[in-house]
Amino acid sequence: MKKAVWISFGLSLVLVNLVAWLVYQYSGFYIEMIFRIGLILGITTITSIFVGALVLVNKMDEERPLTRSAHDTTDSRHNSPAPETDQSGENQT
């Protein structure tokens, strides 16, 4: 995860400054450095959130099921027949 965040930081650093330079060359509009820094940090933060979510989803696929005893206790509830009820909704005994 650290490697992906560093890569995104480096790429955003280069690309944001390249785009700012191209904007200045073709339109004469100067993009302030504080705005560039905000863009770089925003892109890095969003990338770290998405990479973290991807890591969590991949870990979820590797999880093992519960132990056999816990699985048996939930199955016994579902395999027992439901009590019979009459039309009024009360149990027949």
N, CA, C and O of each residue as an XYZ file, in Angstrom:
372
protein
N       0.823     -1.181      0.000
C       0.000      0.000      0.000
C       0.874      1.254      0.000
O       0.567      2.235     -0.677
N       1.966      1.210      0.767
C       2.849      2.378      0.817
C       3.438      2.680     -0.552
O       3.593      3.840     -0.933
N       3.763      1.626     -1.282
C       4.363      1.811     -2.595
C       3.379      2.495     -3.547
O       3.764      3.380     -4.311
N       2.112      2.084     -3.498
C       1.095      2.684     -4.373
C       0.874      4.151     -4.024
O       0.674      4.976     -4.916
N       0.908      4.480     -2.751
C       0.711      5.875     -2.339
C       1.896      6.725     -2.788
O       1.702      7.843     -3.266
N       3.114      6.216     -2.642
C       4.284      6.969     -3.097
C       4.277      7.151     -4.614
O       4.648      8.210     -5.119
N       3.854      6.113     -5.337
C       3.780      6.218     -6.792
C       2.749      7.270     -7.185
O       3.002      8.090     -8.068
N       1.590      7.249     -6.535
C       0.561      8.241     -6.872
C       1.009      9.648     -6.494
O       0.682     10.608     -7.191
N       1.755      9.782     -5.396
C       2.272     11.097     -5.009
C       3.247     11.617     -6.065
O       3.168     12.779     -6.463
N       4.150     10.774     -6.512
C       5.124     11.184     -7.522
C       4.464     11.525     -8.844
O       4.801     12.527     -9.476
N       3.513     10.683     -9.265
C       2.823     10.957    -10.525
C       1.997     12.235    -10.450
O       2.001     13.037    -11.383
N       1.291     12.424     -9.342
C       0.488     13.643     -9.231
C       1.373     14.880     -9.143
O       1.006     15.934     -9.661
N       2.526     14.771     -8.501
C       3.459     15.894     -8.425
C       3.912     16.316     -9.817
O       3.919     17.500    -10.151
N       4.288     15.328    -10.618
C       4.763     15.626    -11.971
C       3.614     16.109    -12.858
O       3.748     17.122    -13.545
N       2.485     15.392    -12.849
C       1.392     15.722    -13.755
C       0.734     17.065    -13.438
O       0.402     17.820    -14.352
N       0.544     17.369    -12.163
C      -0.078     18.649    -11.801
C       0.820     19.804    -12.234
O       0.335     20.797    -12.777
N       2.114     19.681    -11.999
C       3.014     20.755    -12.410
C       3.134     20.839    -13.928
O       3.260     21.936    -14.472
N       3.096     19.706    -14.618
C       3.131     19.717    -16.068
C       1.887     20.388    -16.648
O       1.986     21.202    -17.566
N       0.726     20.045    -16.114
C      -0.515     20.664    -16.587
C      -0.513     22.152    -16.280
O      -0.947     22.950    -17.111
N      -0.032     22.543    -15.101
C       0.031     23.970    -14.755
C       0.970     24.705    -15.707
O       0.679     25.829    -16.116
N       2.074     24.094    -16.058
C       3.005     24.726    -17.000
C       2.386     24.858    -18.386
O       2.532     25.890    -19.040
N       1.675     23.785    -18.844
C       1.017     23.842    -20.144
C      -0.071     24.915    -20.177
O      -0.223     25.622    -21.173
N      -0.818     25.029    -19.097
C      -1.842     26.074    -19.020
C      -1.189     27.441    -19.106
O      -1.695     28.327    -19.795
N      -0.086     27.620    -18.425
C       0.605     28.912    -18.461
C       1.159     29.205    -19.865
O       1.097     30.342    -20.331
N       1.692     28.194    -20.525
C       2.272     28.390    -21.850
C       1.224     28.761    -22.894
O       1.456     29.634    -23.731
N       0.072     28.098    -22.844
C      -0.920     28.303    -23.895
C      -1.944     29.395    -23.588
O      -2.507     29.987    -24.509
N      -2.191     29.669    -22.300
C      -3.205     30.682    -22.000
C      -2.647     31.885    -21.245
O      -3.299     32.926    -21.176
N      -1.474     31.757    -20.690
C      -0.901     32.851    -19.924
C      -1.437     32.946    -18.509
O      -1.086     33.869    -17.773
N      -2.284     32.005    -18.118
C      -2.862     31.991    -16.770
C      -1.943     31.215    -15.835
O      -1.616     30.060    -16.108
N      -1.522     31.838    -14.734
C      -0.608     31.192    -13.791
C      -1.413     30.552    -12.665
O      -2.222     31.217    -12.018
N      -1.195     29.283    -12.438
C      -1.852     28.568    -11.343
C      -0.934     28.654    -10.127
O       0.220     28.227    -10.176
N      -1.455     29.205     -9.047
C      -0.658     29.425     -7.840
C      -0.163     28.105     -7.252
O      -0.788     27.057     -7.418
N       0.972     28.182     -6.563
C       1.597     26.992     -5.994
C       0.741     26.371     -4.883
O       0.729     25.150     -4.724
N       0.031     27.196     -4.120
C      -0.794     26.645     -3.036
C      -1.919     25.786     -3.614
O      -2.290     24.767     -3.031
N      -2.456     26.199     -4.756
C      -3.492     25.401     -5.413
C      -2.909     24.096     -5.950
O      -3.556     23.051     -5.881
N      -1.712     24.155     -6.474
C      -1.043     22.941     -6.966
C      -0.796     21.956     -5.826
O      -1.036     20.757     -5.962
N      -0.311     22.484     -4.702
C      -0.037     21.613     -3.543
C      -1.327     20.966     -3.057
O      -1.343     19.786     -2.705
N      -2.412     21.744     -3.039
C      -3.706     21.183     -2.644
C      -4.159     20.073     -3.570
O      -4.672     19.051     -3.112
N      -3.979     20.260     -4.856
C      -4.330     19.211     -5.818
C      -3.491     17.958     -5.624
O      -4.008     16.841     -5.658
N      -2.202     18.149     -5.422
C      -1.300     17.000     -5.239
C      -1.682     16.219     -3.989
O      -1.773     14.992     -4.027
N      -1.905     16.917     -2.887
C      -2.274     16.219     -1.640
C      -3.658     15.592     -1.750
O      -3.889     14.513     -1.202
N      -4.579     16.245     -2.445
C      -5.907     15.664     -2.627
C      -5.877     14.394     -3.446
O      -6.529     13.408     -3.099
N      -5.126     14.412     -4.526
C      -5.002     13.217     -5.367
C      -4.349     12.075     -4.582
O      -4.772     10.924     -4.689
N      -3.330     12.393     -3.803
C      -2.655     11.360     -3.009
C      -3.587     10.789     -1.943
O      -3.601      9.578     -1.723
N      -4.357     11.635     -1.288
C      -5.279     11.168     -0.250
C      -6.363     10.269     -0.839
O      -6.663      9.209     -0.290
N      -6.938     10.690     -1.939
C      -7.986      9.886     -2.570
C      -7.426      8.550     -3.045
O      -8.091      7.521     -2.926
N      -6.222      8.559     -3.576
C      -5.600      7.310     -4.011
C      -5.366      6.374     -2.829
O      -5.586      5.168     -2.941
N      -4.921      6.921     -1.695
C      -4.685      6.064     -0.524
C      -5.987      5.470     -0.006
O      -5.993      4.341      0.483
N      -7.092      6.210     -0.102
C      -8.384      5.672      0.322
C      -8.797      4.513     -0.580
O      -9.226      3.468     -0.091
N      -8.670      4.691     -1.887
C      -9.052      3.623     -2.802
C      -8.132      2.417     -2.703
O      -8.596      1.283     -2.811
N      -6.855      2.633     -2.502
C      -5.927      1.498     -2.348
C      -6.232      0.756     -1.051
O      -6.194     -0.474     -1.020
N      -6.531      1.483      0.009
C      -6.899      0.837      1.275
C      -8.167      0.018      1.142
O      -8.254     -1.084      1.684
N      -9.149      0.541      0.429
C     -10.385     -0.216      0.202
C     -10.114     -1.464     -0.623
O     -10.692     -2.519     -0.359
N      -9.249     -1.358     -1.611
C      -8.901     -2.513     -2.431
C      -8.198     -3.585     -1.604
O      -8.459     -4.775     -1.779
N      -7.314     -3.170     -0.709
C      -6.627     -4.126      0.168
C      -7.629     -4.825      1.073
O      -7.532     -6.035      1.274
N      -8.596     -4.083      1.630
C      -9.606     -4.696      2.495
C     -10.485     -5.680      1.733
O     -10.811     -6.745      2.258
N     -10.871     -5.349      0.516
C     -11.693     -6.260     -0.281
C     -10.916     -7.528     -0.609
O     -11.478     -8.623     -0.566
N      -9.642     -7.398     -0.932
C      -8.831     -8.584     -1.213
C      -8.649     -9.446      0.026
O      -8.630    -10.673     -0.079
N      -8.515     -8.835      1.196
C      -8.396     -9.609      2.434
C      -9.700    -10.317      2.756
O      -9.688    -11.416      3.309
N     -10.820     -9.701      2.418
C     -12.115    -10.310      2.684
C     -12.280    -11.599      1.892
O     -12.897    -12.547      2.379
N     -11.743    -11.648      0.689
C     -11.829    -12.858     -0.117
C     -10.998    -14.000      0.465
O     -11.267    -15.166      0.176
N     -10.000    -13.684      1.275
C      -9.131    -14.710      1.843
C      -9.632    -15.252      3.178
O      -9.053    -16.201      3.706
N     -10.696    -14.672      3.738
C     -11.165    -15.111      5.051
C     -11.680    -16.538      4.996
O     -12.254    -16.977      3.999
N     -11.458    -17.254      6.102
C     -11.933    -18.618      6.217
C     -13.294    -18.617      6.896
O     -13.598    -17.692      7.649
N     -14.124    -19.629      6.651
C     -15.427    -19.684      7.315
C     -15.273    -19.967      8.801
O     -14.184    -20.295      9.272
N     -16.356    -19.840      9.522
C     -16.345    -20.117     10.951
C     -16.001    -21.572     11.227
O     -16.018    -22.402     10.317
N     -15.686    -21.886     12.489
C     -15.357    -23.269     12.840
C     -16.579    -24.154     12.670
O     -17.706    -23.665     12.589
N     -16.353    -25.431     12.616
C     -17.438    -26.389     12.378
C     -18.486    -26.326     13.484
O     -19.679    -26.432     13.199
N     -18.068    -26.156     14.744
C     -19.033    -26.151     15.843
C     -19.984    -24.957     15.740
O     -21.172    -25.093     16.032
N     -19.490    -23.813     15.339
C     -20.369    -22.653     15.204
C     -21.329    -22.854     14.037
O     -22.473    -22.404     14.085
N     -20.871    -23.516     13.010
C     -21.725    -23.786     11.856
C     -22.839    -24.755     12.240
O     -23.970    -24.620     11.774
N     -22.521    -25.735     13.089
C     -23.523    -26.708     13.519
C     -24.608    -26.059     14.372
O     -25.775    -26.436     14.267
N     -24.254    -25.110     15.197
C     -25.262    -24.496     16.063
C     -26.253    -23.672     15.264
O     -27.427    -23.604     15.628
N     -25.818    -23.055     14.202
C     -26.770    -22.290     13.392
C     -27.619    -23.218     12.540
O     -28.774    -22.900     12.256
N     -27.070    -24.374     12.117
C     -27.846    -25.310     11.307
C     -28.965    -25.957     12.115
O     -30.032    -26.220     11.561
N     -28.763    -26.220     13.385
C     -29.781    -26.896     14.182
C     -31.024    -26.025     14.318
O     -32.135    -26.546     14.411
N     -30.852    -24.725     14.330
C     -32.003    -23.831     14.414
C     -32.828    -23.893     13.131
O     -34.058    -23.870     13.184
N     -32.175    -23.971     12.009
C     -32.882    -23.931     10.745
C     -33.478    -25.282     10.359
O     -34.411    -25.334      9.558
N     -32.961    -26.367     10.910
C     -33.458    -27.694     10.553
C     -34.618    -28.141     11.418
O     -35.311    -29.092     11.057
N     -34.857    -27.489     12.549
C     -35.958    -27.905     13.412
C     -37.267    -27.407     12.815
O     -37.324    -26.300     12.279
N     -38.327    -28.224     12.905
C     -39.602    -27.796     12.322
C     -40.202    -26.641     13.130
O     -40.031    -26.560     14.346
N     -40.890    -25.775     12.441
C     -41.533    -24.640     13.097
C     -42.768    -25.121     13.833
O     -43.423    -26.055     13.371
N     -43.111    -24.514     14.969
C     -44.314    -24.942     15.699
C     -45.563    -24.644     14.867
O     -45.639    -23.644     14.154
N     -46.533    -25.543     14.984
C     -47.778    -25.393     14.228
C     -48.627    -24.311     14.885
O     -48.706    -24.228     16.110
N     -49.254    -23.491     14.066
C     -50.132    -22.443     14.590
C     -51.490    -22.572     13.927
O     -51.601    -23.033     12.791
N     -52.527    -22.158     14.654
C     -53.852    -22.139     14.059
C     -54.082    -20.787     13.377
O     -53.153    -19.986     13.281
N     -55.270    -20.528     12.917
C     -55.531    -19.307     12.171
C     -55.431    -18.053     13.020
O     -55.198    -16.967     12.490
N     -55.603    -18.182     14.319
C     -55.508    -17.012     15.189
C     -54.068    -16.632     15.474
O     -53.815    -15.575     16.051
N     -53.116    -17.472     15.080
C     -51.714    -17.178     15.281
C     -51.173    -17.750     16.575
O     -50.008    -17.523     16.903
N     -51.988    -18.490     17.326
C     -51.527    -19.079     18.588
C     -51.011    -20.486     18.327
O     -51.465    -21.175     17.414
N     -50.038    -20.902     19.161
C     -49.470    -22.236     19.016
C     -50.491    -23.293     19.400
O     -51.265    -23.108     20.339
N     -50.490    -24.395     18.675
C     -51.337    -25.523     19.022
C     -50.523    -26.495     19.859
O     -49.479    -26.971     19.413
N     -50.987    -26.798     21.069
C     -50.287    -27.759     21.912
C     -51.211    -28.794     22.426
O     -50.790    -29.689     23.158
